[in-house]
Amino acid sequence: MAQPPILAQDENTIRQYVLFQLHDTEFGVPIEQVWRIVPYIQATRVPHAPPEVEGLINLHGEIIPVINLKYRLGLPPSSYSEDTRILVVETDEQRVGLTVDRVTTILRVPISQVAPAPPLLDEHLHHLGSQIATVEDRIIVLLNVHDLITTTAETIATAVSPTRSTSTEDRTLSDESTSARPGCG
């Protein structure tokens, strides 16, 4: 089934993006896919979670998985500052937090200033659905939230799954520690 067009995209079409930084690189996501921007809070670690999953946060009663976007994009780590934010994005009724160094602005970008990633970078950026925007003298990497979440959805689901099976080694250690305590076993 063919998908209906999202927007009539001619040269006069304007899209709005929430811009943020990771190190010195500017990135953007479509504003309509941003649910909340919150100051960084320490996520609760999830045992056996993949390295890009920082953990879970409780935001207004909703449990949100948080992804370290630097790790996900293969960028070097850095320490958190008071500018660090969690950008909560949503797609297909799924919300995920992305840790970013700072949120800088909301920018209106004419569609005529958006282009696919250059062929040399296309393979690296393709799995993120990325495009490049050139605004004045700035180059902004535009991430496709749906593709970003989809490429990590399986690891997120595995990390937050409440039905994780316990390995034989874990059961053995648990049994040993229980029987070693006075009054147990």
C-alpha positions as CSV (number, residue, x, y, z in Angstrom):
1,M,0.0,0.0,0.0
2,A,1.4,3.4,-1.0
3,Q,2.0,5.9,1.8
4,P,0.2,9.2,1.5
5,P,2.5,12.2,1.1
6,I,3.4,13.9,4.3
7,L,3.7,17.4,2.9
8,A,3.6,19.0,-0.5
9,Q,7.3,19.8,-0.7
10,D,8.2,22.6,-3.0
11,E,11.0,25.1,-2.6
12,N,8.8,27.3,-0.3
13,T,8.0,24.5,2.2
14,I,9.5,25.3,5.6
15,R,10.2,22.6,8.2
16,Q,11.0,23.3,11.9
17,Y,13.7,21.4,13.7
18,V,14.9,21.3,17.3
19,L,18.7,21.7,17.1
20,F,21.1,20.3,19.6
21,Q,24.8,19.7,19.9
22,L,26.9,16.6,20.5
23,H,30.5,17.9,21.0
24,D,30.9,20.6,18.2
25,T,28.5,19.0,15.7
26,E,25.0,20.4,15.3
27,F,22.1,18.0,14.8
28,G,18.4,18.5,14.3
29,V,15.2,16.5,14.7
30,P,11.7,17.5,13.4
31,I,9.9,19.5,16.0
32,E,6.7,17.5,15.6
33,Q,8.6,14.4,16.9
34,V,9.8,16.1,20.1
35,W,7.6,15.4,23.1
36,R,9.7,17.0,25.9
37,I,13.1,18.5,26.6
38,V,14.2,18.0,30.2
39,P,17.3,18.7,32.2
40,Y,19.5,15.7,32.5
41,I,18.6,13.3,35.3
42,Q,20.4,10.1,36.2
43,A,18.7,7.1,34.6
44,T,18.2,3.9,36.5
45,R,20.5,1.3,35.0
46,V,19.0,-1.8,33.5
47,P,21.0,-5.0,34.1
48,H,22.4,-6.6,30.9
49,A,21.3,-3.5,28.9
50,P,23.3,-2.8,25.7
51,P,25.9,0.0,26.2
52,E,23.9,2.7,24.4
53,V,21.0,2.3,26.8
54,E,21.7,4.6,29.8
55,G,18.7,3.2,31.6
56,L,15.1,4.3,32.5
57,I,13.6,7.5,33.8
58,N,10.2,8.2,35.2
59,L,8.8,11.3,33.5
60,H,5.3,12.4,34.6
61,G,4.5,8.8,35.5
62,E,5.7,7.3,32.2
63,I,8.8,5.1,32.1
64,I,11.1,6.2,29.3
65,P,14.2,4.4,28.1
66,V,17.1,6.7,27.6
67,I,19.7,6.3,24.9
68,N,23.2,7.8,25.0
69,L,23.2,9.4,21.6
70,K,27.0,9.9,21.5
71,Y,27.5,6.2,22.0
72,R,24.8,5.3,19.4
73,L,26.5,7.6,16.8
74,G,30.0,6.4,17.6
75,L,31.2,9.7,19.1
76,P,33.6,9.9,22.0
77,P,32.1,10.2,25.5
78,S,32.2,13.4,27.5
79,S,31.1,14.4,31.0
80,Y,27.6,15.8,31.6
81,S,27.2,19.5,32.4
82,E,24.3,21.7,33.5
83,D,23.5,22.2,29.8
84,T,23.0,18.4,29.2
85,R,19.5,17.6,28.3
86,I,17.3,14.6,27.6
87,L,15.4,15.1,24.4
88,V,12.3,12.9,24.6
89,V,11.2,12.0,21.1
90,E,8.3,10.0,19.9
91,T,7.2,8.0,16.9
92,D,4.7,5.3,16.4
93,E,3.4,5.8,20.0
94,Q,6.9,5.0,21.4
95,R,8.8,7.6,23.4
96,V,12.6,7.4,23.9
97,G,15.0,9.9,25.6
98,L,18.2,10.9,23.9
99,T,21.0,12.4,25.9
100,V,22.4,15.5,24.2
101,D,25.1,18.0,25.2
102,R,22.8,21.0,24.8
103,V,19.6,22.0,23.0
104,T,20.4,25.2,21.1
105,T,17.3,26.5,19.3
106,I,14.3,25.8,17.1
107,L,15.1,26.5,13.5
108,R,12.9,27.0,10.5
109,V,14.6,25.4,7.4
110,P,13.4,25.8,3.8
111,I,13.2,22.4,2.2
112,S,15.4,23.8,-0.6
113,Q,18.3,23.8,1.9
114,V,18.0,20.2,2.8
115,A,19.8,17.5,0.8
116,P,20.7,13.8,1.2
117,A,24.0,13.0,2.9
118,P,26.9,13.1,0.5
119,P,27.6,9.7,-1.2
120,L,30.8,9.2,0.8
121,L,28.9,9.5,4.1
122,D,25.7,8.0,2.9
123,E,26.5,4.5,4.0
124,H,27.5,5.7,7.5
125,L,24.4,8.0,7.9
126,H,21.9,5.9,5.9
127,H,20.8,3.8,8.9
128,L,19.9,7.0,10.7
129,G,17.8,8.3,7.8
130,S,20.0,11.4,7.9
131,Q,20.0,14.5,5.7
132,I,22.1,17.6,5.7
133,A,20.8,21.1,6.0
134,T,22.9,24.1,5.1
135,V,21.7,27.3,6.8
136,E,23.9,30.4,6.3
137,D,27.4,29.0,7.0
138,R,26.2,26.1,9.2
139,I,26.0,22.5,8.4
140,I,23.3,20.6,10.4
141,V,22.9,16.8,10.4
142,L,19.1,16.1,10.4
143,L,18.3,12.8,12.0
144,N,15.2,10.8,11.2
145,V,13.7,9.9,14.6
146,H,11.8,6.9,13.3
147,D,14.9,5.4,11.7
148,L,17.0,6.2,14.8
149,I,14.5,4.5,17.1
150,T,13.8,1.6,14.7
151,T,17.5,0.7,14.4
152,T,17.8,0.5,18.2
153,A,14.3,-0.8,19.1
154,E,15.3,-4.4,19.4
155,T,18.1,-3.6,21.9
156,I,15.8,-1.3,23.8
157,A,13.0,-3.9,24.0
158,T,15.5,-6.5,25.2
159,A,16.9,-4.1,27.8
160,V,13.5,-3.2,29.3
161,S,11.8,-6.6,28.9
162,P,10.3,-7.7,32.2
163,T,10.5,-11.4,31.2
164,R,14.2,-11.6,30.8
165,S,15.3,-15.2,31.5
166,T,17.8,-15.9,34.1
167,S,20.9,-17.8,33.0
168,T,22.1,-21.0,34.6
169,E,25.1,-19.2,36.0
170,D,22.9,-16.5,37.6
171,R,20.6,-19.2,39.2
172,T,23.7,-21.1,40.5
173,L,25.1,-17.9,42.1
174,S,21.7,-17.0,43.5
175,D,21.2,-20.5,45.0
176,E,24.7,-20.5,46.5
177,S,24.3,-17.2,48.1
178,T,20.9,-18.1,49.5
179,S,22.2,-21.4,51.0
180,A,25.3,-19.7,52.4
181,R,23.2,-17.3,54.6
182,P,22.3,-18.4,58.1
183,G,18.7,-19.5,58.3
184,C,18.4,-20.1,54.5
185,G,18.2,-23.4,52.7
